Amino acid sequence: MSFFTTCDGIRLHYTDAGAGQPLLCLAGLTRNGLDFSFLAPHLTDLRLITLDSRGRGASDFDPDFMNYNVLREAQDAIALLDHLGLDRVTVLGTSRGGLLAMALAASHPDRLAGVILNDIGPVVGAQGIARIMDYVGRKPRAKTLDAAAADLKVAMERDFPGVPLTVWRRQAKYQYRPTGDGLELRYDPKLHKALLEQAATGAVPDMWMFFAALRGMPLGVLRGANSDILTHETLEEMRLRHPGMISAEVPDRGHVPFLDEPQSLALIRRLLEDAR
């Protein structure tokens, strides 16, 4: 396992595999680099880099939960690029990772060759926000990964119809850690406190301002056809504000596509060509 230490002393886990055009993958709010395991077999010709943001995956939990914010986590991504000696990369951001990509476009545009947003835009749908606040920080009811997979399949069937149990078993492994006392979250439960405090204090940046910084670079956007996070209205506004943006809708997917779908792979490949 590979780690580096940030300027404020947090040890972060990352992976760095392959050679060629570098693609930095940033995961969602409660997720980690394992989420990109569905994508990795399709991009063996690239240098694929994943980062577990602070408080997620194998990275350290931050004793100050208010550091779980978009600006701090974007700084951590730049610290990883510096650690690896990479001047520019294409960023693939899933959900929260896409917000980090927008923040990077505003703060360090010279480090970005292009950006792919996986089911995220500058506005998060109200229904999606409510759903997120309901589950963040909660331990799974299931005691085993098999049971958790079965629960995921039932809970996600409406937005992800037909996804086999074997896929949910993989996803359960990526989200939960088995212990002698059941399953633990692969993230710091204090993320919930961070979200509540940031909402209460108004410490949430204007993501449209950050999105505007993407205008001068290649941008691709994926949307799960059943998503409650990236709405049709927000996607249309994004197209108006970034006329060069390419996009694709992934059928039978909610929030978020796994990225191994034909529509996802086609858009990723097209954007990577544009970003060379």
N, C-alpha and C positions, 0 to 999 in steps of 0.2 A: 504493500500500500504506500502511496506517495502523499506527502504532506508538505506544507510550508506554513510559516508563521507570519501573521499580519503585523503591522506596526503597533497595534494595541495588544499584541500578545495572544491572539486567538489562533489555534492550530487548525488549518483547513485541509480537508482531504480532496484530492483530485485524481483523475486518471488521464493518461496521455498515451495514446496508442496509434500506431501506424505512421505513415509518412505522406507528404504531399501537401495539398492545400489545407490549411488549418481551419477547423470548425469548432468553436467553443460553444458547448451546450450548457444552458442554464435552466435548472428545473423549477417547478412550481413551488408555491408557498410552503407546503408541507412535504414536498417530495425531495428527491435527491438524484444524483447522477445515475443510479440504477435504472431510472425511468427510460433512459436512452438505450437500454439493452435491446429493445425491440427494433430500433433503428440501426444499431451498430453493424449487423451482418450485411447491410445493404450499402455501406460506405467504407469498405475495406481499402479503397484507393486513396482515402483521405487521412489526414492527421486529426483524429477525433479526440477532443479534450472535454472532459466533464468536470464540474465543480460542485461539491456539496457546500452550499452556503452555510454560514455560521448558524449553529443550532440545528443542522440537518444532517442526516446520514452519519458518516463517520467523523464529521467535523466537531470541534469543541462547541459546547453550549456556552453562550455568552452570559456572564454573571449579571450584566445590565441588559434586561430584555428590551429596553428601548433602542438598542443597537440593531434590533431586527427591523430594519427599515430599508427602503429602496436605495437611498443615497449611500448608506454605509455598505450595503451588499454590492452595489456597483463599484465602489472603491476596492472591495475585495477582489472583484473580477479583474480590475486593472493590476492589482498586486500580483495576481496569478500570471498575467501576461508578462509582467516584469520579471517574475521568478523564472519563467520559461524562456525569456529572451525573445519574445515575439512582438514585433512592431505592430502588425495588423492582422486581424482575423475576421472571419464572418461569424456572426453570433446567431445561434438558434435558441430562442427563448420561449419556453413553454410557460404560459400563464404568468406567474410572478417573474419568471425569468425573462419574459418579454418586456415587462415593466423595467427591469434592470437594463435591458438592451436600449430602451428609449432614454433612460437616464444616462447611459454611456454615450449615446449620440449627442446629447446636450453637453456633456462634460468633457468627453474625449473623442470627438468625431474622427480625429486622425488615426485612431486605433482600430476603426471599423472599416472593413472592406464591403460589408453588406450585412443585412439583418433579415432574419426569418422569424416571424411572430406566430407561435402556435396557439391559436384560439384565445387571443387577447388583443385588446385595443386600449385606447386612452380612457374609455369609460367601461366600467364593469356593470353588467346588468343587475338591477335591483334584486331580482329573484335569486341570481347567483350569489350576491353578497349575503343574503339571508341564509342561504344554504351553507356557505362557507363558515359563517359565524356560528352555525349550529353544530358543526362537526369539529372545528379546530380545537385541539387540546383534549378531546375525548378519547379515552382508551377504547379499543374495540371490545365488543361484547364477547366475541369468539375467543376461545382459549387455544385453538390450534390454527395453523395456516390453512389447513383443509377447510375448517369451519369458516374461517374468514373469507376464503375464496367463494364458498357457497353463499355467504351473506352479500358479498360484492356482486355476484351474478344476479341475485334477486333485486338488490337495490338499484343496479345500473341497467337492468334489462330494457327499460323503456327508452333510454337514450342510447344504449349500445345493444340493439337487438341482435341476437344470434351469435354473440361473442362466446366461444366455448369456455367451459369451466377450466380447462388447462391454461388458458390465457389469464383468467382471474387468479389462478393459483400462482402464476408468476408475479402478477401484480401485488398479490398479498405479501409475497416474500419481499418485494421491493419496499412496501409500505410499513411492514411490521417486523419486529425482532422477537423470536421465540425466547422465552425465559422459563425458569422453573415454576413460575407463577402465572403462566399464560403468555399473552403477547404484549409487547411494549411498542409504543410509537417510535418511529425512526426520526423523530424531531423533538425539539424542546416544547413541552406543553405551554410554556410561557409565551409562545407566539400568540396565543389567544389574548393574553393581557396586553401585549404590544399593540395588537389591532384595536382593542378597545380604547387604550390610552391615546393612540394616535388619532383615532376618530374623535375622541372627546376634546382634544386640544387643537384640532385642526391641522395637525402636523402631517398633512397629506399633500404632496406636491401636485401642481397642475400638469397632468400627463399630456394634455394637448400641447402644452408648451414644449415638452420633451419630444413629442411626436413630430413637431414641426422641424426639429433638428435632423430628422431622417430624410427630409426632402431631397437632399443632395446626394443620396447614396441608393444603391439597389435595395429594394424592399419587397419581401414576399410575405403574404399573410394566409394562414390556413384557418379555416373555420369548421368546427364540427357542425353538421347540419342541424343537430338537436341541441346546440349549445345554449345555456342560459347565462353565459359570461360575455361572449362577443355577440351582440345582437346584429340583425340585418341593418338597422338604422345606423349603428356605429360604424359598421363596415363600409356603408355607402358614404358616410362623412369622411372616413379615412381615404377613400378613393378620390373624393373631391379635393382633399387637401394634399394628396400625393399622387398626381396624375400618372406617374411612372410605376406605381405600385402594381404588382401582380398578385392574384389571389386565387384560391381554390377552396371549394366546399367539399368536405369529406362526408359521404353519406353514411347513415347508421352509426354516427359517432356524436357524442355529446362533448362535454368538457372533461378531458381533452383527447384528441386523436392520439393513437399510439405511435404514429409516424412511420409505420411500416405499410400503410395503405398505399395503393397505386397513386392516388391523387396527391398524397403527401410527398411521396418519393419524387414524383414528376416535378412538383413545384420546387422542392429542395434542390434538385439537380439543375433546374433552370436558373434559380437564383445564384447558385454557386458558379455557374458559367458567367453570369453577368458580373459577379464580384471578382473575377480573376484579374 
